[in-house]
């Protein structure tokens, strides 16, 4: 779900775009760990969350999958 930055109680918090409630992870804790002291850091984290929720895989994941497939074909490492 898309997120945005909002100032709550003197901290910049990551909130859900539609409901303005503090965004939580699967474990139920706040994704921002209690808030950021600067808007720039909060915006950077919100951008990362929005990029990851867009469905585009991260670059590193694709590389690891290709590497695993190469070794699974039975090629010798020696």
Backbone as a printed PyTorch tensor [residue, N CA C, xyz], in Angstrom:
tensor([[[  0.8420,  -1.1710,   0.0000],
         [  0.0000,   0.0000,   0.0000],
         [  0.8930,   1.2420,   0.0000]],

        [[  0.5570,   2.2430,  -0.7820],
         [  1.3790,   3.4580,  -0.8250],
         [  1.4200,   4.1810,   0.5260]],

        [[  2.5640,   4.7900,   0.7950],
         [  2.7360,   5.5270,   2.0470],
         [  3.1820,   6.9520,   1.7520]],

        [[  3.0610,   7.8090,   2.7680],
         [  3.5100,   9.1970,   2.6750],
         [  4.0750,   9.6050,   4.0230]],

        [[  4.6290,  10.7990,   4.0970],
         [  5.2440,  11.3020,   5.3270],
         [  4.3240,  12.3580,   5.9370]],

        [[  4.1510,  12.2640,   7.2480],
         [  3.3240,  13.2350,   7.9610],
         [  3.9820,  13.5270,   9.3020]],

        [[  3.9480,  14.7790,   9.7360],
         [  4.5400,  15.1460,  11.0230],
         [  3.5190,  14.8830,  12.1310]],

        [[  3.8950,  13.9990,  13.0510],
         [  3.0220,  13.6460,  14.1670],
         [  3.8430,  13.7230,  15.4420]],

        [[  3.4310,  14.5870,  16.3680],
         [  4.0970,  14.6850,  17.6660],
         [  5.5600,  15.0660,  17.5980]],

        [[  5.9380,  15.9260,  16.6760],
         [  7.3250,  16.3750,  16.5750],
         [  8.2330,  15.4540,  15.7920]],

        [[  7.7220,  14.3300,  15.3000],
         [  8.5080,  13.3820,  14.4910],
         [  7.8640,  13.2520,  13.1210]],

        [[  8.6680,  12.9150,  12.1330],
         [  8.1490,  12.6430,  10.8010],
         [  7.8620,  11.1530,  10.7100]],

        [[  6.5930,  10.8100,  10.5190],
         [  6.1630,   9.4270,  10.5280],
         [  5.7650,   8.9580,   9.1400]],

        [[  5.8970,   7.6540,   8.8940],
         [  5.4590,   7.0270,   7.6550],
         [  4.0210,   6.5730,   7.8950]],

        [[  3.0800,   7.1290,   7.1220],
         [  1.6650,   6.8000,   7.3060],
         [  1.0750,   6.2550,   6.0130]],

        [[ -0.0030,   5.4720,   6.1600],
         [ -0.7160,   4.9450,   5.0020],
         [ -1.3280,   6.1060,   4.2320]],

        [[ -1.3190,   6.0140,   2.9170],
         [ -1.7650,   7.1050,   2.0720],
         [ -3.2490,   7.4170,   2.2470]],

        [[ -4.0910,   6.4000,   2.3340],
         [ -5.5330,   6.6150,   2.3830],
         [ -6.0530,   6.8970,   3.7880]],

        [[ -5.5150,   6.2050,   4.7780],
         [ -6.0920,   6.2810,   6.1240],
         [ -5.3430,   7.2030,   7.0740]],

        [[ -4.1490,   7.6240,   6.7340],
         [ -3.2790,   8.4290,   7.5990],
         [ -2.9300,   7.7380,   8.9130]],

        [[ -3.0650,   6.4140,   8.9680],
         [ -2.6330,   5.6770,  10.1530],
         [ -1.1670,   5.2830,   9.9730]],

        [[ -0.4460,   5.1410,  11.0700],
         [  0.9750,   4.8030,  11.0100],
         [  1.1430,   3.4470,  10.3450]],

        [[  2.0270,   3.3880,   9.3690],
         [  2.2430,   2.1770,   8.6000],
         [  2.9900,   1.1460,   9.4380]],

        [[  2.4930,  -0.0930,   9.4310],
         [  3.1130,  -1.1680,  10.2030],
         [  3.5670,  -2.2940,   9.2830]],

        [[  4.5020,  -3.0900,   9.7820],
         [  4.9780,  -4.2470,   9.0250],
         [  4.1670,  -5.4830,   9.4090]],

        [[  4.5720,  -6.6400,   8.9180],
         [  3.8270,  -7.8760,   9.1990],
         [  3.8220,  -8.2150,  10.6850]],

        [[  4.8480,  -7.8170,  11.3900],
         [  4.9300,  -8.0850,  12.8240],
         [  4.1010,  -7.1450,  13.6690]],

        [[  3.5560,  -6.0980,  13.0660],
         [  2.7060,  -5.1590,  13.7840],
         [  3.4230,  -3.9480,  14.3420]],

        [[  4.7370,  -3.8480,  14.1180],
         [  5.4730,  -2.6800,  14.6100],
         [  5.5600,  -1.6220,  13.5170]],

        [[  5.7680,  -0.3800,  13.9090],
         [  5.8470,   0.7270,  12.9600],
         [  7.0560,   0.5570,  12.0460]],

        [[  6.8650,   0.7860,  10.7440],
         [  7.9710,   0.6090,   9.7980],
         [  9.0660,   1.6460,  10.0000]],

        [[  8.7250,   2.7950,  10.5720],
         [  9.7250,   3.8450,  10.7600],
         [ 10.4180,   3.7680,  12.1120]],

        [[ 10.1060,   2.7710,  12.9140],
         [ 10.7950,   2.5850,  14.1870],
         [ 10.5710,   3.6930,  15.1890]],

        [[  9.4560,   4.3700,  15.1310],
         [  9.1620,   5.4310,  16.0930],
         [  9.2490,   6.8220,  15.5110]],

        [[  9.6230,   6.9430,  14.2560],
         [  9.6550,   8.2480,  13.6060],
         [ 11.0570,   8.7260,  13.2950]],

        [[ 11.1280,   9.6750,  12.3790],
         [ 12.4050,  10.2580,  11.9540],
         [ 12.4960,  11.6910,  12.4560]],

        [[ 13.7100,  12.1500,  12.6940],
         [ 13.8910,  13.5280,  13.1370],
         [ 13.9950,  14.4900,  11.9520]],

        [[ 14.2420,  13.9700,  10.7520],
         [ 14.3180,  14.8530,   9.5810],
         [ 13.3580,  14.3770,   8.4990]],

        [[ 12.7990,  15.3350,   7.7880],
         [ 11.8700,  15.0150,   6.7050],
         [ 12.5850,  14.2540,   5.5880]],

        [[ 13.8530,  14.5640,   5.3160],
         [ 14.5900,  13.9210,   4.2370],
         [ 14.7130,  12.4160,   4.4610]],

        [[ 15.0450,  12.0210,   5.6810],
         [ 15.1800,  10.5890,   5.9760],
         [ 13.8370,   9.8770,   5.8710]],

        [[ 12.7970,  10.5280,   6.3350],
         [ 11.4610,   9.9330,   6.2480],
         [ 11.0310,   9.7970,   4.7900]],

        [[ 11.3150,  10.8110,   3.9760],
         [ 10.9540,  10.7600,   2.5570],
         [ 11.7330,   9.6610,   1.8350]],

        [[ 12.9950,   9.4740,   2.2020],
         [ 13.8030,   8.4270,   1.5860],
         [ 13.2160,   7.0550,   1.9060]],

        [[ 12.8030,   6.8510,   3.1510],
         [ 12.2250,   5.5620,   3.5200],
         [ 10.8720,   5.3680,   2.8410]],

        [[ 10.0570,   6.4040,   2.7820],
         [  8.7530,   6.2980,   2.1210],
         [  8.9230,   5.9820,   0.6390]],

        [[  9.9110,   6.5860,   0.0030],
         [ 10.1830,   6.3050,  -1.4080],
         [ 10.5970,   4.8490,  -1.6070]],

        [[ 11.4220,   4.3360,  -0.7000],
         [ 11.8590,   2.9440,  -0.7910],
         [ 10.6790,   1.9930,  -0.6030]],

        [[  9.8110,   2.2930,   0.3340],
         [  8.6360,   1.4490,   0.5740],
         [  7.7260,   1.4690,  -0.6450]],

        [[  7.5000,   2.6540,  -1.2060],
         [  6.6300,   2.7620,  -2.3810],
         [  7.2410,   2.0570,  -3.5880]],

        [[  8.5490,   2.1170,  -3.7330],
         [  9.2040,   1.4450,  -4.8560],
         [  9.0910,  -0.0720,  -4.7140]],

        [[  9.2420,  -0.5800,  -3.4950],
         [  9.1600,  -2.0190,  -3.2720],
         [  7.7470,  -2.5550,  -3.3950]],

        [[  6.7560,  -1.7200,  -3.1320],
         [  5.3770,  -2.1960,  -3.2290],
         [  4.8150,  -2.0530,  -4.6410]],

        [[  5.6300,  -1.5450,  -5.5760],
         [  5.1460,  -1.3540,  -6.9440],
         [  5.1850,  -2.6390,  -7.7610]],

        [[  5.7900,  -3.6960,  -7.2340],
         [  5.8420,  -4.9730,  -7.9310],
         [  7.0920,  -5.1710,  -8.7670]],

        [[  7.9840,  -4.2080,  -8.7740],
         [  9.2320,  -4.3300,  -9.5250],
         [ 10.2640,  -4.9760,  -8.6130]],

        [[ 10.8470,  -6.1190,  -9.0100],
         [ 11.8080,  -6.7840,  -8.1320],
         [ 13.1020,  -5.9860,  -7.9920]],

        [[ 13.7430,  -6.1520,  -6.8610],
         [ 15.0210,  -5.4850,  -6.6280],
         [ 16.1010,  -6.1130,  -7.5090]],

        [[ 17.1170,  -5.3290,  -7.8720],
         [ 18.1690,  -5.8280,  -8.7650],
         [ 18.9050,  -7.0150,  -8.1770]],

        [[ 19.2270,  -6.9560,  -6.8910],
         [ 20.0070,  -8.0130,  -6.2700],
         [ 19.3110,  -9.3520,  -6.2840]],

        [[ 18.0060,  -9.3600,  -6.1490],
         [ 17.2630, -10.6200,  -6.1380],
         [ 17.3830, -11.3270,  -7.4720]],

        [[ 17.2790, -10.6090,  -8.5780],
         [ 17.3770, -11.2220,  -9.8970],
         [ 18.7460, -11.8540, -10.0960]],

        [[ 19.7860, -11.1750,  -9.6800],
         [ 21.1370, -11.6970,  -9.8550],
         [ 21.3310, -12.9790,  -9.0540]],

        [[ 20.8320, -13.0080,  -7.8260],
         [ 20.9880, -14.2080,  -7.0060],
         [ 20.2640, -15.3930,  -7.6250]],

        [[ 19.0830, -15.1880,  -8.1610],
         [ 18.3390, -16.2850,  -8.7760],
         [ 19.1000, -16.8440,  -9.9720]],

        [[ 19.6720, -15.9800, -10.7950],
         [ 20.4210, -16.4470, -11.9570],
         [ 21.6420, -17.2360, -11.5110]],

        [[ 22.3100, -16.7860, -10.4700],
         [ 23.4920, -17.4700,  -9.9670],
         [ 23.1210, -18.8540,  -9.4580]],

        [[ 22.0210, -18.9760,  -8.7350],
         [ 21.5890, -20.2700,  -8.2260],
         [ 21.2670, -21.2220,  -9.3650]],

        [[ 20.5980, -20.7420, -10.3900],
         [ 20.2260, -21.5980, -11.5050],
         [ 21.4630, -22.1490, -12.2030]],

        [[ 22.4960, -21.3190, -12.3280],
         [ 23.7090, -21.7550, -12.9960],
         [ 24.3430, -22.9190, -12.2430]],

        [[ 24.3650, -22.8690, -10.9140],
         [ 24.9660, -23.9360, -10.1300],
         [ 24.0540, -25.1540, -10.0470]],

        [[ 22.7580, -24.9730, -10.1760],
         [ 21.8330, -26.0970, -10.1090],
         [ 21.8940, -26.9720, -11.3520]],

        [[ 22.5010, -26.5130, -12.4190],
         [ 22.5810, -27.2960, -13.6480],
         [ 23.6290, -28.3990, -13.5810]],

        [[ 24.3350, -28.4920, -12.4800],
         [ 25.3040, -29.5680, -12.3050],
         [ 26.6940, -29.2170, -12.8200]],

        [[ 27.0120, -27.9580, -12.9940],
         [ 28.3440, -27.5840, -13.4640],
         [ 29.3470, -27.7750, -12.3270]],

        [[ 30.5170, -28.2110, -12.6800],
         [ 31.5810, -28.3890, -11.6900],
         [ 32.1150, -27.0410, -11.2620]],

        [[ 32.4170, -26.9460,  -9.9720],
         [ 33.0080, -25.7240,  -9.4330],
         [ 34.5180, -25.7830,  -9.4310]],

        [[ 35.0990, -26.9800,  -9.6130],
         [ 36.5490, -27.1590,  -9.5390],
         [ 37.2380, -26.7770, -10.8340]]])
